[in-house]
Amino acid sequence: MEKGEVLADLPEPEKEGYDFKGWFLDDKYEEAYVDQPVKKNIVLYAKWEIKKFTVVFKNGNTELKSVTVEYGAAATPPAEDPTRPGHTFTGWDKEFDSVTENMVVNALFEQNVYTVTFKDGDEVLKTQDVPFGGSATAPTPPEKEGYAFTGWDKDFDDVTEDLLVNAVYEPIYFEVKFVDDNGAVIQTLSVRYGEAATAPDDPIKAGYEFSGWDGDFSEVKSDLEITATYQIITYTITYYEEDIVLDHAPASYNIETGAELEVYQIEGLEFLGWYIDSEFSGEPVTSIPVGSVGDIMLYGRWTEFSIIKYELNGGSWFFTTNTVTNAENGIDAFSNLPEILMIDIYTYLKDNNLLTSSVVASSLRKTNWDDFSKNYTDPVAIYNHTTTNTTAANDGYSQLFFTEATGNAATGELISISGGFFGEEPYKSKYLHLIQLVSYMVHKRYTVKLWDGE
């Protein structure tokens, strides 16, 4: 080439593992030849640079390490083996001992397999190999008398390790109810399979004796309802005349039947009733009501027969008198006593402003004697049409006759009377003897036959 010319079309040599970086005028690669004119003989030196590559180590999508490696050199992997749950690291998917290109090296894993063992006590029921995250299949648990299978003691749906799974059983309990004969619960127990229930204290039922339970509960194997059973108690009735025991019926009763008491006749005496004590306290007993319980002692009371004699011509009453030949026809057939009595009653009502009583006024409030007497044809009947005192409130009966009276229940004797027509003066004194006779007759009316037809 001529002096001063420029070297053109210089070759670009190739060298394995290296990149050509150009021609230089010195071996130290300090002055590059570009297009300088050549003025003397020159030596051109090719400059080479070894190739470098990037090696990336990955675990799935996670980058573990990135290194730059010269051509032909080995890459250094991460210091610690990569991990993945339930898997064992087995190596890398590429060789990187002599790198000649950019590389992505992926970790390789093998899925773990675990052993799941199912047991019932010391007995192995089943053994199964399960891959990581998989589920084991349980065997059919054995049946045990008196026990209920409730499950397994560990979860085996997502296996991540070797497992020992044990069957779990619980004792079976049954409900035992003890009830009375009406079905009311006396006691409820929870009893283990095959064991005995403990009965409650014997139940008490008035008028009955407990006789046992209707079922066996010594070895419970199901829910039970045990019912109490009873026998009815027969109670004695003992009759006394003073301290003498009488042979009399009824001699017994029970809670379901009770008893109606009968009269005990003693010749020459009038029977007044049975009493619960020898002092004859309270009212006589005529029956033992259904629902009563207990042995009973009854004391009879007797008295001599009473003969009542009375006359209507005593003089102080100013009543007309006649001889009574037929007592069943009543006083009105022989005396004007009823008319006199009704006149006094009417006067009493008027004087005490009692004609405003709706009950009394409806029968007695009249403006003249004709109206008064024709109301029931005969005014003697008017007193029979006032109401009876069956309530606490005043009515025609109580306003007409009396407020309070006491007497001897055994004899019919009137002791005291107050209030009303018969309990206030002047009528109290005028009619006291009459009221006493009425009291006797009422008493006899309910104890003996008053009229015998003679």
C-alpha positions in Angstrom: 0.0 0.0 0.0 1.2 3.5 -0.6 2.4 5.8 2.2 -0.4 7.8 3.5 -3.2 5.5 2.5 -5.8 4.3 5.0 -6.3 0.6 5.7 -9.8 -0.3 4.6 -11.9 -3.4 5.1 -9.9 -4.8 7.9 -11.0 -8.3 8.8 -13.0 -9.1 12.0 -11.5 -12.3 13.2 -13.4 -14.8 15.4 -12.3 -16.7 18.5 -14.4 -19.2 20.5 -15.4 -17.8 23.7 -14.3 -14.3 23.0 -15.7 -11.1 21.5 -13.4 -9.1 19.0 -12.9 -5.6 20.3 -10.9 -4.1 17.4 -7.3 -3.5 16.1 -4.7 -1.7 18.1 -1.3 -0.2 17.2 0.3 -1.6 20.3 0.2 -4.8 22.2 -1.0 -3.0 25.3 -4.2 -2.1 23.5 -3.8 1.6 24.3 -4.1 3.1 20.8 -6.8 1.8 18.6 -6.5 1.9 14.9 -9.5 3.5 13.3 -8.7 5.2 10.0 -5.3 6.8 10.5 -3.1 7.1 7.3 -0.3 4.6 7.3 3.1 6.4 7.1 5.3 3.5 8.0 5.3 -0.2 8.5 2.9 -1.1 11.3 1.8 -4.2 13.2 -1.9 -4.4 14.2 -2.8 -6.2 17.3 -6.3 -7.8 17.6 -7.9 -7.2 21.0 -10.1 -10.0 22.5 -12.5 -9.9 25.4 -13.8 -13.2 27.0 -17.6 -13.6 26.8 -19.6 -13.4 30.0 -23.1 -14.9 30.6 -25.8 -14.5 33.2 -26.9 -17.6 35.0 -30.2 -17.3 37.0 -31.2 -19.9 39.6 -34.9 -20.2 40.3 -37.4 -22.1 42.5 -40.6 -21.9 40.6 -41.3 -18.2 40.0 -38.9 -17.1 42.7 -35.4 -16.0 41.7 -32.9 -17.5 44.1 -29.7 -16.1 42.7 -28.2 -14.4 39.6 -24.5 -14.7 38.7 -22.3 -13.6 35.8 -20.0 -16.3 34.5 -17.2 -16.2 31.9 -17.3 -18.4 28.9 -16.5 -22.0 29.8 -16.5 -21.3 33.5 -18.8 -23.0 36.1 -21.7 -21.1 37.8 -21.9 -21.3 41.6 -25.5 -22.3 42.7 -27.1 -20.9 45.9 -25.4 -21.9 49.1 -28.5 -23.6 50.5 -30.7 -26.1 48.7 -34.0 -24.6 47.7 -37.1 -26.0 49.6 -40.8 -26.6 48.8 -43.4 -27.8 51.3 -44.0 -31.5 51.1 -41.2 -32.0 48.5 -37.6 -33.1 48.5 -35.0 -31.1 46.4 -33.4 -33.4 43.8 -31.2 -31.0 41.9 -31.2 -28.6 39.0 -32.7 -29.0 35.5 -29.5 -27.9 33.7 -25.7 -28.4 33.9 -23.8 -25.2 34.7 -20.2 -26.5 35.0 -19.1 -24.9 31.6 -21.3 -22.0 30.8 -21.4 -21.0 27.2 -24.7 -19.0 27.1 -27.2 -17.1 29.3 -29.1 -19.7 31.4 -32.1 -20.0 33.7 -31.6 -23.0 36.0 -34.7 -24.3 37.8 -34.8 -26.3 41.0 -36.2 -29.8 40.7 -38.3 -31.5 43.5 -39.9 -34.8 44.2 -43.3 -34.9 46.1 -43.1 -36.5 49.5 -45.2 -39.6 50.4 -46.3 -40.1 54.0 -47.6 -43.2 55.8 -51.0 -42.9 57.6 -51.8 -45.7 60.1 -55.3 -46.2 61.5 -55.6 -48.0 64.8 -58.1 -49.1 67.4 -56.2 -49.4 70.6 -53.3 -51.8 69.8 -55.0 -53.2 66.6 -53.9 -51.7 63.3 -56.9 -51.3 61.1 -55.3 -49.9 58.0 -52.0 -48.5 56.6 -52.0 -46.1 53.6 -49.3 -44.1 51.7 -50.6 -40.7 50.9 -48.8 -38.0 48.8 -48.2 -34.6 50.4 -51.5 -32.7 50.6 -53.5 -35.7 49.8 -56.3 -37.3 51.9 -56.3 -40.7 53.5 -59.4 -43.0 53.3 -60.5 -44.2 56.8 -61.5 -47.8 57.3 -64.9 -48.8 58.7 -64.5 -48.5 62.5 -65.3 -51.7 64.4 -68.5 -51.9 66.6 -68.1 -52.1 70.4 -70.9 -53.1 72.7 -71.8 -50.3 75.0 -69.8 -47.7 73.1 -70.5 -45.3 70.2 -67.8 -44.4 67.6 -67.4 -40.6 67.6 -64.6 -40.2 65.0 -60.8 -40.2 64.7 -58.4 -38.3 66.9 -56.6 -36.6 64.0 -57.5 -34.9 60.7 -56.2 -36.8 57.7 -57.7 -34.7 54.8 -54.5 -32.7 54.1 -51.6 -35.0 55.0 -48.2 -33.3 55.5 -46.4 -35.9 57.7 -46.6 -39.5 58.9 -49.8 -39.9 60.9 -51.0 -42.3 63.6 -54.8 -42.0 63.7 -56.7 -43.6 66.5 -60.4 -44.5 66.7 -62.4 -42.6 69.4 -65.3 -44.2 71.3 -67.5 -42.9 74.0 -69.7 -44.9 76.5 -73.4 -45.0 75.5 -75.7 -43.5 78.1 -79.5 -43.9 78.2 -82.2 -41.8 79.9 -84.2 -43.5 82.6 -87.3 -41.7 83.9 -89.1 -42.7 87.0 -92.7 -41.5 86.9 -95.7 -41.7 89.1 -99.0 -43.4 88.0 -100.1 -40.1 86.5 -97.0 -39.8 84.3 -95.4 -37.0 86.4 -91.6 -37.3 86.4 -90.2 -38.1 89.8 -86.5 -38.4 88.7 -84.6 -38.6 85.5 -81.2 -40.3 85.3 -78.5 -40.8 82.7 -77.3 -44.4 83.0 -74.3 -46.0 81.3 -75.0 -48.9 79.0 -75.3 -52.2 80.9 -75.3 -50.5 84.4 -78.2 -50.4 86.9 -80.3 -47.3 87.5 -80.7 -46.2 91.1 -84.4 -45.8 92.0 -85.6 -42.7 93.9 -87.0 -42.9 97.4 -90.4 -44.7 97.4 -93.0 -42.1 96.2 -95.8 -41.2 98.6 -99.4 -41.1 97.4 -102.1 -40.3 99.9 -104.4 -43.2 100.4 -102.1 -45.7 98.6 -99.2 -47.9 99.5 -96.2 -48.0 97.1 -95.9 -51.6 95.8 -92.9 -51.2 93.4 -91.9 -50.3 89.9 -93.4 -51.7 86.7 -90.1 -52.4 84.9 -86.6 -53.9 85.3 -83.7 -51.3 85.4 -80.9 -53.5 86.7 -79.1 -53.6 83.3 -80.0 -50.6 81.2 -79.6 -51.0 77.4 -82.2 -48.5 76.1 -84.1 -45.5 77.2 -86.6 -46.5 79.9 -89.7 -45.0 81.6 -90.4 -46.8 84.9 -93.8 -46.2 86.5 -94.6 -46.5 90.2 -97.3 -48.9 91.2 -99.6 -48.6 94.2 -102.2 -50.6 96.2 -105.1 -48.8 97.7 -105.2 -48.6 101.5 -108.3 -49.7 103.4 -108.8 -47.7 106.5 -110.9 -48.7 109.6 -113.8 -46.9 111.1 -114.3 -47.5 114.8 -117.5 -46.5 116.5 -117.8 -45.7 120.2 -120.5 -45.3 122.8 -118.4 -43.5 125.4 -115.5 -46.1 125.8 -117.5 -49.0 124.4 -116.6 -50.2 120.8 -119.8 -50.7 118.8 -120.4 -53.3 116.1 -121.5 -51.0 113.3 -121.1 -50.6 109.6 -119.6 -49.4 107.4 -116.4 -50.5 109.2 -113.9 -49.4 106.6 -113.4 -47.1 103.6 -110.7 -46.0 101.2 -109.7 -42.8 99.5 -111.7 -43.5 96.4 -115.0 -44.5 98.0 -115.3 -42.6 101.2 -118.3 -43.7 103.3 -121.8 -42.7 104.2 -122.4 -43.0 108.0 -125.5 -44.8 109.3 -127.6 -44.1 112.4 -127.0 -46.3 115.4 -130.2 -46.9 117.2 -130.4 -47.4 121.0 -133.8 -48.1 122.4 -135.3 -45.2 124.2 -132.7 -42.7 122.9 -132.6 -40.3 120.0 -129.4 -40.5 117.9 -127.9 -37.0 117.5 -124.9 -37.9 115.3 -121.3 -39.1 115.1 -118.5 -36.8 116.3 -114.8 -36.9 115.8 -114.0 -36.7 119.6 -115.6 -37.7 122.8 -116.3 -34.1 123.7 -118.7 -33.8 120.8 -116.9 -30.8 119.4 -118.1 -29.1 116.2 -120.9 -30.4 114.0 -121.8 -34.1 113.7 -120.2 -36.1 110.9 -122.6 -37.6 108.4 -120.1 -39.0 105.9 -116.4 -39.5 105.2 -115.8 -37.7 102.0 -114.0 -39.2 99.0 -110.3 -38.2 99.3 -110.2 -38.8 103.0 -107.3 -40.9 104.5 -106.5 -42.5 107.8 -108.2 -44.7 110.4 -111.1 -42.9 112.0 -112.7 -43.1 115.4 -116.3 -41.8 115.8 -118.2 -41.1 119.0 -121.9 -41.4 119.0 -124.2 -39.0 120.8 -127.6 -39.8 122.0 -130.3 -38.0 124.0 -133.7 -38.8 125.5 -136.6 -38.1 123.1 -138.0 -34.5 123.5 -141.8 -33.9 123.6 -142.7 -30.4 122.5 -146.1 -29.0 123.7 -147.4 -25.6 122.8 -150.6 -23.6 122.8 -151.6 -20.6 120.8 -154.0 -19.2 123.4 -151.5 -17.9 125.8 -153.2 -14.5 125.9 -150.2 -12.3 125.5 -150.1 -12.6 121.7 -153.7 -11.4 121.3 -154.2 -14.0 118.6 -157.4 -15.9 118.1 -157.2 -19.5 119.3 -159.0 -22.7 118.4 -158.5 -26.3 119.1 -156.1 -27.9 116.5 -157.7 -31.1 115.3 -155.5 -31.6 112.2 -151.9 -30.3 112.5 -151.1 -31.0 108.8 -153.6 -28.2 107.8 -151.3 -25.6 109.5 -151.8 -22.8 111.9 -153.7 -20.6 109.5 -156.7 -22.9 109.6 -157.2 -22.3 113.3 -155.7 -18.9 114.1 -155.3 -15.4 112.8 -151.6 -15.5 113.8 -150.3 -15.3 110.2 -152.3 -12.2 109.4 -151.2 -10.5 112.6 -147.6 -11.5 111.9 -147.7 -10.1 108.3 -149.3 -6.8 109.5 -146.4 -6.4 112.0 -143.9 -7.3 109.3 -145.3 -4.7 106.9 -145.2 -2.1 109.7 -141.6 -3.0 110.5 -140.6 -2.6 106.8 -142.3 0.8 106.5 -140.9 2.1 109.8 -137.4 1.1 108.8 -137.6 2.3 105.2 -136.9 -1.2 103.9 -139.6 -1.0 101.2 -136.8 0.4 98.9 -135.3 -3.1 98.8 -136.1 -4.4 95.3 -136.6 -7.9 96.6 -138.9 -6.9 99.5 -140.7 -4.1 97.6 -141.6 -6.3 94.6 -143.8 -8.4 97.0 -144.8 -6.1 99.8 -144.8 -2.4 98.7 -148.5 -1.8 98.3 -150.7 1.3 98.9 -153.6 -0.3 100.5 -154.6 -3.5 102.3 -156.6 -4.9 99.3 -153.6 -4.6 97.0 -151.4 -6.0 99.8 -153.6 -9.0 100.5 -154.4 -9.9 96.9 -150.8 -10.2 95.8 -150.8 -13.9 96.6 -154.5 -14.2 97.4 -153.6 -14.5 101.1 -150.9 -12.3 102.7 -149.8 -15.2 104.8 -148.0 -16.6 101.8 -145.9 -13.5 101.1 -143.1 -14.4 103.4 -142.6 -17.7 101.5 -141.7 -15.7 98.3 -138.8 -13.6 99.6 -135.3 -14.9 98.7 -133.2 -17.1 100.9 -130.0 -15.8 102.3 -127.5 -17.9 100.3 -124.9 -15.1 99.8 -123.2 -12.6 102.0 -125.3 -9.7 100.5 -128.5 -8.7 102.2 -131.7 -9.8 100.5 -135.3 -10.0 101.3 -134.9 -12.9 103.7 -132.2 -11.5 105.9 -133.7 -8.0 105.9 -137.1 -9.4 106.9 -136.2 -11.9 109.7 -132.8 -11.5 111.4 -129.2 -10.6 111.1 -127.6 -13.2 113.4 -128.8 -16.1 115.5 -127.2 -18.8 117.5 -128.6 -22.1 118.8 -127.8 -25.6 120.0 -127.4 -27.8 116.9 -128.1 -30.9 118.9 -131.4 -29.9 120.5 -132.7 -27.1 118.3 -132.8 -24.7 121.3 -132.6 -21.0 120.3 -129.9 -19.2 122.3 -129.9 -15.7 120.9 -131.3 -13.7 117.9 -130.5 -10.1 116.9 -131.2 -7.7 114.0 -134.1 -7.8 111.6 -137.8 -8.2 112.4 -137.4 -11.0 115.0 -134.3 -9.6 116.6 -135.5 -6.0 117.4 -138.1 -4.7 119.8 -141.1 -4.7 120.2 -141.4 -7.7 117.9 -138.5 -9.6 119.5 -140.4 -10.0 122.8 -143.8 -10.5 121.1 -142.6 -13.3 118.9 -139.7 -14.8 120.8 -141.8 -17.8 122.0 -142.9 -18.4 118.4 -139.4 -18.3 117.1 -138.3 -20.8 119.7 -141.1 -23.1 118.6 -140.1 -22.7 115.0 -136.5 -23.5 115.9 -137.6 -26.7 117.6 -139.8 -27.7 114.7 -137.1 -27.0 112.1 -134.7 -29.1 114.1 -137.2 -31.9 114.3 -138.1 -31.6 110.6 -134.6 -32.6 109.6 -134.0 -35.3 112.3 -137.3 -37.2 112.7 -140.7 -37.4 111.0 -142.6 -34.6 112.6 -146.1 -35.7 111.6 -147.3 -39.2 112.0 -150.7 -38.7 110.4 -152.5 -38.5 113.7 
